[in-house]
């Protein structure tokens, strides 16, 4: 090899190494979540167009390619094969009418389905057409389609499929297939009339995905609706429909393909400050059978970061009958185990107040998965201090035995003990804490901005003895490691 060849090779290796280092740094910033989705840069919010096809989970999302603030909405696009690792793809949907306005005709939220019957007549080979429904803000409800597994998208030539009406502010179409009536259903946030208290969800039906007929309306909802059919976990012959609001709260009832009949009061889904715009994936195979939900963790703070916003961790929803009534339970999808790294385990231990015996003294990290079952014994309260250090007080997770409440970051949820025991599952990432209590019966999702050098964890009890029946702590791998 001559001198020039050697020099050229050295230059190429230097460039390659530099590029790899820069790429690593992009996804390793102080407040960059390491196992929650974020875009490389710029603003993002609501998850959109969640659809599973050919072993790929598609997730689109509200995205501003122009900067770190809300506005100029496009549909960003990412794909995963395991709900954990996400690959970025080019922007899927751009504003309509060649709009350069901050809001008008921009691509607001919506959903996506698989056109199994080729109703749009766009299919050209064995690959099914993916169809996205979205709000073109102040320009009506519209469609786009893809014939190449979501890699490229075209706007439907007959848009809008529901014209804009300035009186009702309609947006966020969620489209599902209703097996019983053999029709497509669209649930759409809108105002039934000019009265503010008419804000809610309208139900439309269609045979061809193009022509939509209004059927009914239910008030008391705001933005990002979702409609899901559940089989009751412990009553396999019983089915209920659940209608979600933008903040994840929900009504249970029946749905005949035209009208939703509530059978419950609206129930709270998440007790934190940062869980919004919930959506579930469509076209999940029957062999899987899960209802998988994700949300935007709104209003998070990411100081000096190139991006603004993060998604919650994907969760499985189940509807279960308890002595107190029916309730949705929510837990992280099992694929989270793909990210487990070093494990710490304790069984049948006691924690006594006033004794310097922190069981977690060997645990250090900014990304942890904590799963524990605790016997309250004589404790007045117990909990964790996370992202703690000698110089910075960590974030406290506290269970109050007398009140029967769980609190973190200014949020409190009622949590009765079961046989004098409490179960906690905690997802700690660099800028968020999600807590799933008593097997997902109560959930708190919050963003936070801890001290960057604080990485300790503490388990404590006050007033009396606490039993640790079992406690597993996993250090989490970064989804960017590979």
C-alpha positions in Angstrom: 0.0 0.0 0.0 1.5 3.3 -1.0 1.7 6.5 1.1 -1.4 8.1 -0.6 -3.5 5.0 0.0 -2.4 4.8 3.6 -3.2 8.4 4.2 -6.6 8.1 2.5 -7.4 5.1 4.7 -6.4 7.0 7.8 -8.7 9.9 6.9 -11.6 7.6 6.2 -11.2 5.8 9.5 -11.0 9.2 11.3 -14.2 10.4 9.6 -16.0 7.1 10.4 -14.9 7.2 14.0 -15.9 10.8 14.4 -19.3 10.2 12.8 -20.0 7.3 15.2 -18.9 9.3 18.2 -21.2 12.2 17.1 -24.1 9.8 16.6 -23.6 8.4 20.0 -23.5 11.8 21.6 -26.7 12.7 19.8 -28.6 10.1 21.8 -26.6 10.3 25.1 -27.5 13.8 26.3 -28.0 14.4 30.0 -31.8 14.5 29.8 -32.3 12.2 26.8 -34.5 9.3 27.8 -32.7 6.1 27.2 -35.6 3.7 26.8 -38.5 6.0 25.9 -39.0 7.3 22.4 -37.8 10.8 21.5 -37.0 12.3 18.1 -33.4 13.2 17.3 -34.3 16.9 17.5 -37.2 19.4 17.5 -40.7 19.4 19.0 -43.0 16.4 19.1 -46.3 15.6 20.8 -49.3 13.3 20.2 -48.7 9.7 18.9 -50.6 9.2 15.6 -51.3 6.5 13.2 -50.5 3.5 15.4 -50.7 0.4 13.2 -49.1 -3.0 13.2 -48.4 -4.6 9.8 -46.0 -7.3 8.6 -44.2 -7.6 12.0 -43.7 -3.8 12.2 -45.1 -1.4 14.8 -45.6 1.9 13.0 -45.8 5.1 15.2 -46.3 8.5 13.7 -46.3 11.6 15.8 -46.9 15.3 15.8 -43.7 16.9 14.7 -42.4 20.4 14.0 -39.3 20.1 11.7 -38.7 23.8 12.1 -37.8 24.0 15.8 -38.3 23.1 19.4 -41.7 24.8 19.8 -45.3 23.7 19.0 -46.5 24.5 15.5 -46.0 23.7 11.7 -47.3 20.2 12.4 -46.1 17.2 10.2 -46.3 13.5 10.9 -43.0 12.2 12.0 -42.5 8.4 11.6 -40.7 5.7 13.4 -40.9 1.9 13.2 -40.1 -0.9 15.7 -40.2 -4.6 15.6 -40.2 -5.0 19.4 -41.9 -1.9 20.8 -38.5 -1.0 22.4 -36.0 -0.1 19.7 -37.3 2.5 17.3 -35.9 3.3 13.8 -36.4 6.9 12.5 -38.0 7.2 9.0 -38.5 10.4 6.9 -41.5 12.7 7.6 -44.6 10.9 6.4 -47.2 13.7 6.1 -46.7 17.4 5.3 -49.2 20.2 5.6 -51.9 20.5 2.9 -52.6 23.2 0.4 -48.8 23.9 0.4 -49.4 25.7 3.7 -46.5 27.4 5.3 -48.7 28.7 8.2 -48.0 27.7 11.8 -51.5 26.1 12.1 -53.7 26.3 9.0 -53.9 23.0 7.0 -51.1 21.4 9.0 -51.2 17.7 9.7 -52.9 17.3 13.1 -53.5 14.0 15.0 -55.2 10.9 13.6 -55.0 7.1 13.2 -54.1 4.4 10.7 -55.6 1.1 9.6 -54.8 -1.7 7.1 -57.1 -1.8 4.0 -57.5 -5.5 4.0 -60.3 -5.5 1.5 -58.6 -3.0 -0.9 -61.6 -0.6 -0.6 -59.5 2.3 -1.9 -58.3 0.2 -4.8 -54.7 1.3 -4.3 -53.1 -2.1 -3.8 -50.8 -3.2 -6.6 -49.3 -6.4 -5.3 -49.5 -8.6 -2.2 -48.6 -5.7 0.1 -51.8 -4.3 1.7 -52.5 -0.6 1.7 -52.0 1.3 4.9 -54.5 4.2 5.3 -53.9 7.2 7.6 -56.8 9.4 8.7 -55.8 12.8 10.0 -57.0 16.3 10.7 -55.8 19.0 8.3 -56.3 21.8 10.8 -59.1 24.1 9.6 -59.1 22.2 6.3 -61.2 19.1 7.2 -60.6 15.4 7.9 -58.4 13.8 5.3 -56.8 10.6 4.2 -53.4 9.5 3.0 -52.2 6.0 1.9 -49.1 3.9 1.5 -48.6 0.9 -0.8 -45.0 0.2 0.3 -45.4 -0.7 4.0 -45.5 2.9 5.1 -42.3 4.0 3.5 -43.9 6.6 1.3 -47.3 8.3 1.5 -49.7 9.9 -0.9 -52.7 12.2 -0.1 -56.1 10.8 -1.2 -57.2 12.6 -4.3 -60.8 13.1 -2.9 -59.8 14.9 0.3 -61.3 16.2 2.5 -63.5 13.1 3.4 -65.3 15.3 6.0 -65.3 19.0 5.2 -64.2 21.6 7.7 -67.0 23.3 9.7 -65.7 26.3 11.6 -68.5 25.8 14.2 -67.4 22.4 15.5 -63.6 22.4 15.6 -63.5 18.7 14.7 -60.2 16.8 14.9 -58.3 13.7 15.8 -60.1 10.9 13.9 -59.7 7.4 15.2 -60.9 4.7 12.8 -61.6 1.1 13.8 -63.3 -2.0 12.3 -66.6 -3.0 13.9 -67.0 -6.7 13.3 -70.6 -7.0 14.5 -72.0 -4.4 12.0 -69.3 -5.0 9.4 -68.6 -1.3 9.1 -65.8 1.1 9.7 -66.3 3.4 12.6 -64.7 6.8 13.1 -64.7 8.5 16.5 -64.0 12.2 16.1 -63.6 15.0 18.7 -66.0 17.9 17.9 -68.6 20.2 19.3 -72.2 19.1 18.6 -73.4 22.7 18.6 -72.0 26.1 19.5 -72.4 25.4 23.3 -69.1 24.7 25.0 -70.6 21.9 27.0 -71.4 20.0 23.8 -67.7 19.2 23.3 -67.3 15.4 23.0 -67.1 12.5 20.6 -69.1 11.9 17.4 -69.5 8.5 15.9 -69.5 8.0 12.1 -69.9 4.9 10.0 -68.6 3.9 6.5 -68.6 1.0 4.2 -65.8 2.2 1.9 -63.5 4.5 4.1 -64.5 7.4 1.9 -68.1 8.3 2.6 -68.9 8.8 6.3 -72.3 9.0 7.9 -72.8 10.8 11.3 -74.6 8.5 13.8 -74.5 9.9 17.3 -72.6 12.1 19.8 -71.6 11.9 23.4 -70.6 15.0 25.3 -67.9 15.4 28.0 -64.8 14.5 26.1 -61.9 16.6 24.8 -59.4 15.7 22.0 -57.7 12.4 20.9 -60.6 9.9 21.4 -60.1 6.2 21.2 -62.6 3.3 21.2 -61.5 -0.2 22.2 -63.3 -3.5 22.6 -62.1 -5.5 25.7 -62.8 -9.1 26.8 -62.9 -9.0 30.6 -59.8 -10.8 31.8 -61.4 -12.9 34.5 -64.7 -13.2 32.7 -63.8 -14.5 29.3 -67.4 -14.6 28.1 -68.0 -10.9 28.9 -67.2 -8.0 26.5 -67.2 -4.3 27.2 -66.3 -1.3 25.1 -64.1 1.5 26.5 -64.2 5.1 25.2 -61.0 7.1 26.0 -60.6 10.8 26.4 -57.5 12.8 25.5 -56.1 12.5 29.0 -56.5 8.7 29.1 -59.6 8.8 31.3 -62.3 6.5 30.1 -66.0 5.3 30.1 -67.0 1.7 30.0 -70.2 0.6 28.2 -71.7 -1.0 25.2 -71.4 0.0 21.5 -73.8 -1.2 18.8 -71.9 0.3 15.9 -73.7 3.6 16.1 -74.2 4.6 19.7 -72.1 4.3 22.8 -74.1 3.5 26.0 -72.1 4.3 29.1 -72.3 1.9 32.0 -69.9 3.7 34.3 -68.8 7.2 35.4 -65.6 8.5 33.7 -62.7 6.9 35.5 -59.2 8.2 35.8 -56.5 6.3 34.0 -53.3 8.1 35.1 -52.8 10.2 38.3 -49.6 12.0 37.1 -49.1 15.3 35.4 -47.7 14.1 32.1 -49.9 11.5 30.4 -51.9 12.8 27.4 -53.1 12.0 23.8 -53.4 8.3 24.5 -53.8 5.9 21.5 -53.8 2.2 20.9 -52.3 0.2 18.1 -54.6 -1.2 15.4 -54.3 -4.5 13.6 -52.6 -6.3 16.5 -52.8 -10.1 15.5 -55.4 -12.2 17.3 -52.5 -14.6 18.2 -51.0 -11.7 20.2 -54.4 -10.3 21.5 -53.0 -7.4 23.5 -54.3 -3.9 23.6 -51.2 -1.8 23.5 -51.3 1.9 24.5 -48.8 4.8 24.4 -49.1 8.5 25.2 -47.2 11.7 24.9 -45.7 12.8 28.2 -46.7 16.4 27.8 -45.2 19.5 29.5 -41.9 17.8 30.2 -38.8 20.0 30.7 -35.7 19.1 28.8 -33.2 22.0 29.5 -30.7 22.6 26.7 -31.7 19.5 24.8 -32.0 19.5 21.0 -35.5 17.8 21.3 -38.7 18.7 23.2 -40.9 15.9 24.2 -41.0 12.2 24.9 -43.4 9.3 24.7 -44.5 7.1 27.6 -43.3 3.5 27.6 -45.7 1.2 25.7 -48.2 -0.6 28.0 -50.6 -3.4 27.8 -54.2 -2.7 28.9 -56.5 -5.2 30.4 -60.1 -4.9 31.7 -60.6 -6.8 35.0 -63.6 -7.3 37.3 -62.7 -6.5 41.0 -64.9 -6.6 44.1 -65.2 -2.8 43.7 -66.2 -3.0 40.0 -64.5 -3.1 36.6 -61.2 -1.4 36.1 -58.6 -1.0 33.5 -55.1 -2.1 34.5 -52.0 -1.0 32.8 -48.5 -2.5 32.8 -45.4 -2.1 30.7 -45.3 -4.5 27.7 -43.3 -7.6 28.4 -40.7 -6.6 25.8 -39.2 -4.3 28.4 -37.2 -7.4 29.6 -35.1 -7.0 26.4 -33.5 -4.0 28.1 -32.7 -5.6 31.4 -29.0 -5.5 32.3 -27.5 -6.1 35.7 -30.0 -7.4 38.2 -30.1 -7.0 42.0 -32.5 -9.2 44.0 -33.6 -9.3 47.6 -36.1 -11.7 49.2 -37.7 -12.0 52.6 -35.8 -9.0 54.1 -36.7 -6.5 56.8 -36.2 -2.8 56.8 -36.1 -1.2 60.2 -36.2 2.6 60.7 -33.2 4.3 62.3 -30.7 1.7 61.1 -28.4 2.7 58.4 -29.2 -0.4 56.2 -30.2 0.9 52.8 -30.7 -2.3 50.8 -30.1 -0.4 47.5 -26.7 1.0 48.5 -25.0 -0.9 45.7 -27.5 0.3 43.1 -26.5 3.3 41.1 -27.8 4.6 37.8 -30.1 7.0 36.0 -32.2 4.2 34.2 -33.7 1.5 36.4 -36.6 -0.9 36.4 -37.7 -1.6 40.0 -40.3 -4.4 40.8 -41.1 -5.0 44.5 -43.7 -6.5 46.8 -43.7 -5.1 50.3 -45.3 -6.2 53.6 -46.4 -3.1 55.5 -46.0 -4.8 59.0 -45.7 -1.9 61.5 -44.5 0.9 59.1 -46.2 4.3 59.1 -44.9 5.0 55.6 -42.2 3.7 53.3 -40.8 4.5 49.9 -37.8 5.2 47.7 -35.5 8.2 47.1 -34.4 8.0 43.4 -31.7 10.0 41.7 -30.4 10.8 45.2 -26.9 11.9 46.3 -25.1 13.4 49.2 -25.4 16.9 47.6 -28.8 16.6 46.0 -32.1 15.3 47.6 -33.6 12.8 45.2 -37.2 12.4 44.1 -39.3 10.7 46.8 -41.9 8.0 46.2 -43.9 7.7 49.4 -46.6 5.3 50.5 -48.7 6.5 53.4 -50.1 3.5 55.3 -52.7 5.3 57.4 -54.1 7.3 54.4 -53.7 4.5 51.9 -52.1 6.8 49.3 -49.1 6.8 47.0 -47.4 10.1 46.2 -44.6 11.3 43.9 -43.7 14.7 42.5 -46.8 16.4 43.9 -49.2 13.7 42.6 -51.2 11.4 44.9 -53.3 8.4 44.1 -55.5 6.3 46.5 -54.0 2.8 46.9 -55.5 0.4 49.4 -53.2 -2.3 50.6 -54.1 -5.9 49.6 -53.6 -8.3 52.5 -51.4 -5.6 54.1 -49.1 -5.6 51.1 -48.2 -3.1 48.3 -46.7 -3.9 44.9 -44.8 -1.3 43.0 -43.3 -1.3 39.6 -41.2 1.7 38.7 -39.7 2.8 35.4 -36.9 5.4 36.0 -35.5 7.1 32.9 -33.3 10.2 32.6 -36.3 12.5 32.5 -39.4 10.5 33.7 -40.7 8.3 36.4 -43.7 6.0 35.7 -45.1 4.0 38.6 -47.5 1.0 38.2 -48.9 0.1 41.6 -50.7 -3.1 42.7 -50.3 -4.8 39.3 -51.2 -1.7 37.4 -54.4 -0.8 39.2 -53.1 2.7 39.8 -50.5 4.5 37.6 -48.6 7.8 37.9 -46.7 9.1 35.0 -44.5 12.2 35.5 -41.6 13.9 33.8 -38.8 15.4 36.0 -35.3 17.0 35.7 -33.1 15.5 38.3 -29.6 16.6 39.2 -27.3 15.1 36.6 -24.8 13.8 39.0 -27.3 12.2 41.4 -27.5 8.5 40.7 -28.1 6.8 44.1 -31.3 4.9 45.2 -32.6 4.5 48.7 -35.3 2.3 50.2 -36.6 3.6 53.5 -39.3 3.1 56.1 -40.6 5.3 58.9 -42.4 4.6 62.2 -42.0 0.8 62.0 -40.7 -2.3 60.3 -41.2 -2.9 56.6 -41.0 -6.4 55.0 -39.5 -6.9 51.6 -41.1 -10.0 50.3 -39.3 -9.6 47.0 -37.4 -6.8 45.3 -35.8 -6.8 41.8 -33.9 -3.9 40.5 -32.6 -4.0 36.9 -30.2 -1.5 35.4 -31.5 -0.7 31.9 -29.7 -0.9 28.7 -30.0 2.1 26.3 -32.1 1.5 23.2 -29.3 3.3 21.4 -26.5 0.9 22.3 -26.7 -1.0 19.1 
